[in-house]
Amino acid sequence: MAGKIIIERLEFQGRCGVTPEERRRPQPLAVDLKLECQTEPAATSDDIHHAVDYAQVADRIVEIGATRDCALLETFAERLLTMLFTEFPIDRARIWLRKLAPPLEHVTGSVGVQLERSRLAHLIQDPGPTPARLLTQQLHRLPKGKALDVAAGSGRNALYLASHGFQVDAMDRDEQAMAQLAATAKQQNLPNLHVRTVDLERTTDERPEFPTHEYDVIVVFFYLHRALFPALIESLKPNGVLIYETFTIDNYLRHRHPRRWEFCLAQNELLRLTSTLRLLSYDEGEHDGSHEPGSVFTAQLVAQQAGSSSLPHESA
């Protein structure tokens, strides 16, 4: 059942203006949203986790307004559309973004732009990398602070975490990919994202790239090098959270992917490799492929380092 979520006149302070002088000082902005989405799951379950949470939508818009600046309202509105389609299950969005106190002598009201677009049209127009679904689903339980994206590749997850205010280190052996990620972070005004070219599979007992108790969050997606697990776990801060997802042997048997079975987890192997951590969520089986086309067989784990306090338990 399709429905609409409407947010009227969400006001916040933002830096948007053609001249540096106008961008130097925050000014009052407002946005109206009409979001089309499937409402039946939430109506049936009466569970906020099955709904598009308009409070989270509002918080993200205010957060982007407070941390990003741009010359044009059109650019700002496009950023908001990208965020909405990336982070929420929205089928279509209509947005009206405006300056409430424009620096124009004869304008007594507001000035702004209106955009309307479907998810499909936006993906065709802006096919940029989207973060892993597991990461977006678990964002609410991650402690804010310093994050590490291991084998970051194109940096889809590193960019997502950086846009949410994390101090992010992204590492990968692909020097060209890291250079491109650094350029993308600069283009998106994300100075809190740093890249490192690291050969994660070199033969050594020393792992200086994983300092002890350094990270609040570590994410690893679709990469498996079993020798890294002790260093990953040791590099988590007390109460730090590890999010890990990669292929299981079932994916190799069904799809012959990855090309070698050694790159796949055995059944329950991920649980054994992280047995010293407190399990928060685990699911092993067939999942929609946010990284690969179609469905894939993966193990998805969220686990926490021991500490003085802990996060709420949530079973898969």
C-alpha positions as CSV (number, residue, x, y, z in Angstrom):
1,M,0.0,0.0,0.0
2,A,1.5,3.3,-1.2
3,G,1.2,6.4,1.0
4,K,2.7,9.8,1.6
5,I,4.7,11.3,4.4
6,I,4.5,15.1,4.5
7,I,6.9,17.4,6.5
8,E,5.8,21.0,6.4
9,R,8.2,24.0,6.9
10,L,11.2,22.3,8.6
11,E,13.3,25.3,9.5
12,F,17.0,25.3,10.2
13,Q,20.2,27.4,9.8
14,G,22.3,26.7,6.7
15,R,25.1,28.3,4.7
16,C,24.0,28.7,1.1
17,G,24.8,31.6,-1.2
18,V,26.6,32.6,-4.4
19,T,29.0,34.9,-2.7
20,P,31.5,33.9,0.1
21,E,30.1,36.7,2.2
22,E,26.6,35.1,2.1
23,R,28.0,31.6,2.9
24,R,30.1,32.9,5.8
25,R,27.1,33.4,8.0
26,P,24.2,30.9,8.6
27,Q,20.8,32.0,7.4
28,P,17.3,30.7,8.0
29,L,16.2,28.0,5.5
30,A,13.1,26.0,5.2
31,V,12.1,22.8,3.5
32,D,8.8,21.1,2.7
33,L,8.8,17.4,1.8
34,K,6.3,15.0,0.3
35,L,7.7,11.5,0.3
36,E,5.9,8.6,-1.3
37,C,6.6,5.2,0.2
38,Q,5.1,1.8,1.1
39,T,3.1,2.4,4.4
40,E,1.4,-1.0,4.7
41,P,4.3,-2.8,6.7
42,A,4.2,0.0,9.3
43,A,0.4,0.1,9.5
44,T,0.2,-3.6,10.0
45,S,3.0,-4.0,12.6
46,D,2.7,-0.6,14.4
47,D,6.6,-0.7,14.5
48,I,8.6,2.4,13.7
49,H,11.4,0.2,12.2
50,H,9.0,-0.7,9.4
51,A,8.2,2.9,8.6
52,V,10.0,5.9,7.1
53,D,10.8,7.7,10.4
54,Y,10.1,11.4,9.7
55,A,12.1,12.4,12.8
56,Q,15.2,10.8,11.3
57,V,14.5,12.5,8.0
58,A,14.3,15.8,9.7
59,D,17.4,15.2,11.8
60,R,19.4,14.3,8.7
61,I,18.3,17.4,6.8
62,V,19.3,19.7,9.7
63,E,22.6,17.8,10.1
64,I,23.4,18.4,6.4
65,G,22.4,22.0,6.7
66,A,24.7,22.5,9.7
67,T,27.7,20.8,8.2
68,R,27.7,21.5,4.5
69,D,27.7,24.7,2.5
70,C,27.0,25.3,-1.2
71,A,26.6,28.2,-3.6
72,L,23.2,27.3,-5.0
73,L,19.9,26.1,-3.6
74,E,19.7,23.6,-6.5
75,T,22.9,21.9,-5.3
76,F,21.6,21.8,-1.8
77,A,18.3,20.3,-2.9
78,E,20.1,17.6,-5.0
79,R,22.2,16.7,-1.9
80,L,19.0,16.2,0.1
81,L,17.4,14.1,-2.6
82,T,20.5,11.9,-2.7
83,M,20.4,11.5,1.0
84,L,16.7,10.6,1.0
85,F,17.0,7.9,-1.7
86,T,20.2,6.5,-0.2
87,E,19.1,6.2,3.4
88,F,15.3,5.7,3.3
89,P,13.0,3.4,1.4
90,I,11.3,6.2,-0.5
91,D,9.8,5.7,-4.0
92,R,9.4,9.3,-4.9
93,A,10.2,12.7,-3.3
94,R,9.0,16.2,-3.8
95,I,11.1,18.9,-2.1
96,W,10.7,22.7,-1.8
97,L,13.8,24.4,-0.4
98,R,13.9,28.1,0.2
99,K,15.6,31.0,1.9
100,L,13.4,32.7,4.4
101,A,15.3,35.9,4.5
102,P,16.9,36.3,1.0
103,P,19.3,39.2,0.5
104,L,17.0,40.9,-2.1
105,E,15.8,44.4,-1.5
106,H,12.3,44.0,-3.0
107,V,11.5,40.5,-1.9
108,T,9.3,40.3,1.2
109,G,8.7,36.6,1.2
110,S,11.0,33.6,0.5
111,V,12.9,32.4,-2.6
112,G,13.6,28.8,-3.4
113,V,13.5,25.8,-5.7
114,Q,11.2,22.9,-6.1
115,L,12.3,19.4,-7.3
116,E,10.3,16.2,-7.8
117,R,11.9,12.9,-8.7
118,S,11.4,9.2,-8.5
119,R,14.0,6.8,-7.1
120,L,14.6,5.2,-10.5
121,A,15.1,8.6,-12.2
122,H,17.5,9.7,-9.5
123,L,19.5,6.5,-9.7
124,I,19.8,7.0,-13.5
125,Q,20.8,10.6,-13.1
126,D,23.2,10.0,-10.1
127,P,24.4,6.3,-10.0
128,G,27.0,7.0,-7.4
129,P,28.0,4.3,-4.9
130,T,25.4,3.5,-2.2
131,P,26.4,2.3,1.2
132,A,25.8,-1.3,2.3
133,R,22.3,-1.9,3.5
134,L,23.5,-3.6,6.7
135,L,25.5,-0.4,7.6
136,T,22.5,1.9,7.1
137,Q,20.3,-0.4,9.1
138,Q,22.7,-0.5,12.0
139,L,23.8,3.2,12.0
140,H,21.6,4.0,15.0
141,R,23.6,1.7,17.3
142,L,27.1,2.9,16.3
143,P,29.0,5.0,18.9
144,K,30.0,8.3,17.3
145,G,33.7,8.9,17.0
146,K,36.5,7.4,14.9
147,A,35.7,4.7,12.2
148,L,37.7,2.5,10.0
149,D,36.7,1.1,6.6
150,V,38.8,-1.9,5.8
151,A,39.3,-2.8,2.1
152,A,37.3,0.3,1.3
153,G,37.3,0.0,-2.5
154,S,35.3,2.8,-4.0
155,G,34.6,4.1,-0.5
156,R,30.8,3.9,-0.5
157,N,30.7,3.1,3.2
158,A,33.5,5.4,4.2
159,L,31.7,8.3,2.5
160,Y,28.5,7.4,4.2
161,L,30.1,7.4,7.7
162,A,31.9,10.6,7.0
163,S,28.7,12.3,5.9
164,H,27.3,11.3,9.3
165,G,30.0,13.0,11.2
166,F,32.4,10.1,11.9
167,Q,36.2,10.7,11.6
168,V,36.9,8.0,9.0
169,D,40.1,6.2,8.0
170,A,39.7,4.2,4.7
171,M,42.3,1.7,3.7
172,D,42.8,-0.4,0.7
173,R,45.7,-1.8,-1.4
174,D,44.4,-0.2,-4.5
175,E,46.3,3.1,-4.7
176,Q,44.2,4.4,-7.6
177,A,41.0,3.7,-5.7
178,M,42.3,5.5,-2.7
179,A,43.3,8.6,-4.7
180,Q,39.9,8.7,-6.3
181,L,38.2,8.4,-2.9
182,A,40.3,11.2,-1.6
183,A,39.3,13.4,-4.5
184,T,35.6,12.5,-4.0
185,A,35.8,13.3,-0.3
186,K,37.3,16.7,-1.2
187,Q,34.6,17.3,-3.8
188,Q,31.9,16.5,-1.2
189,N,33.5,18.7,1.4
190,L,34.3,15.8,3.8
191,P,37.7,16.7,5.4
192,N,37.0,14.1,8.1
193,L,37.7,11.3,5.7
194,H,41.4,10.1,5.3
195,V,42.7,7.4,3.0
196,R,45.6,5.1,3.3
197,T,47.1,2.7,0.8
198,V,47.9,-0.5,2.7
199,D,48.7,-4.1,1.6
200,L,46.4,-5.9,4.1
201,E,47.7,-9.3,3.0
202,R,51.4,-8.8,3.4
203,T,53.3,-11.4,5.3
204,T,54.1,-9.8,8.7
205,D,53.2,-10.2,12.4
206,E,53.1,-6.5,12.9
207,R,50.0,-4.5,12.1
208,P,50.8,-0.7,12.7
209,E,47.7,0.2,10.6
210,F,45.5,-1.2,13.4
211,P,46.6,0.6,16.6
212,T,45.3,-0.8,19.9
213,H,42.0,0.6,21.1
214,E,41.9,3.1,18.2
215,Y,38.4,2.9,16.7
216,D,34.8,3.2,17.8
217,V,33.6,1.5,14.7
218,I,35.2,-0.9,12.2
219,V,33.4,-2.0,9.0
220,V,34.4,-4.7,6.6
221,F,32.3,-5.6,3.6
222,F,32.9,-8.3,1.0
223,Y,36.5,-8.9,2.0
224,L,38.0,-11.9,3.9
225,H,41.5,-12.3,5.2
226,R,41.3,-14.4,8.2
227,A,44.7,-13.4,9.6
228,L,43.4,-9.9,10.2
229,F,40.7,-10.7,12.8
230,P,42.9,-10.5,15.9
231,A,44.2,-7.1,14.8
232,L,40.7,-5.9,14.0
233,I,39.3,-6.9,17.4
234,E,42.3,-5.4,19.2
235,S,41.9,-2.1,17.4
236,L,38.3,-1.6,18.7
237,K,37.9,0.7,21.6
238,P,36.0,-0.5,24.7
239,N,32.4,-0.7,23.5
240,G,33.5,-0.3,19.9
241,V,31.4,-2.0,17.3
242,L,32.5,-4.3,14.4
243,I,30.2,-4.6,11.4
244,Y,31.2,-7.4,9.0
245,E,29.5,-8.9,6.0
246,T,30.9,-11.2,3.3
247,F,30.1,-14.2,1.2
248,T,29.5,-17.7,2.6
249,I,30.4,-21.0,1.0
250,D,26.7,-21.2,-0.1
251,N,27.3,-18.4,-2.5
252,Y,30.2,-20.2,-4.1
253,L,28.2,-23.4,-4.4
254,R,25.2,-21.6,-5.9
255,H,26.8,-18.9,-8.0
256,R,30.5,-19.9,-8.3
257,H,31.4,-16.5,-6.9
258,P,33.9,-15.4,-5.6
259,R,36.1,-17.3,-8.0
260,R,37.8,-19.3,-5.2
261,W,36.0,-21.0,-2.3
262,E,38.7,-20.0,0.1
263,F,37.4,-16.4,-0.1
264,C,34.1,-17.5,1.4
265,L,33.2,-18.1,5.0
266,A,32.2,-21.6,6.2
267,Q,29.0,-22.0,8.1
268,N,29.2,-20.1,11.5
269,E,32.9,-19.3,10.8
270,L,32.3,-15.6,11.3
271,L,31.0,-16.3,14.8
272,R,34.1,-18.3,15.7
273,L,36.4,-15.6,14.3
274,T,34.8,-13.0,16.5
275,S,34.0,-15.1,19.5
276,T,35.7,-12.7,22.0
277,L,33.2,-10.0,21.1
278,R,29.7,-9.6,22.4
279,L,27.3,-10.5,19.7
280,L,24.6,-7.9,18.9
281,S,23.2,-9.2,15.7
282,Y,23.9,-12.1,13.4
283,D,22.2,-13.5,10.2
284,E,23.6,-16.0,7.8
285,G,21.7,-16.8,4.6
286,E,20.3,-15.3,1.4
287,H,20.1,-11.5,1.3
288,D,19.4,-8.8,-1.3
289,G,22.6,-7.9,-2.9
290,S,23.4,-4.2,-2.1
291,H,26.9,-4.9,-3.4
292,E,26.2,-7.6,-6.0
293,P,23.2,-7.8,-8.4
294,G,20.4,-10.1,-7.3
295,S,20.5,-12.1,-4.1
296,V,23.6,-13.3,-2.4
297,F,24.5,-15.7,0.4
298,T,26.3,-13.8,3.1
299,A,27.0,-13.7,6.8
300,Q,26.1,-10.4,8.5
301,L,27.5,-9.7,11.9
302,V,27.4,-6.8,14.4
303,A,29.5,-7.3,17.5
304,Q,30.8,-5.2,20.3
305,Q,34.1,-5.0,22.2
306,A,33.9,-5.4,26.0
307,G,33.6,-2.2,28.0
308,S,32.1,-0.4,30.9
309,S,28.7,-0.1,29.2
310,S,27.0,-1.9,26.3
311,L,24.5,-1.3,23.6
312,P,21.0,-2.9,23.5
313,H,20.9,-6.4,22.3
314,E,19.1,-7.0,19.0
315,S,18.7,-10.4,17.4
316,A,18.6,-10.9,13.7
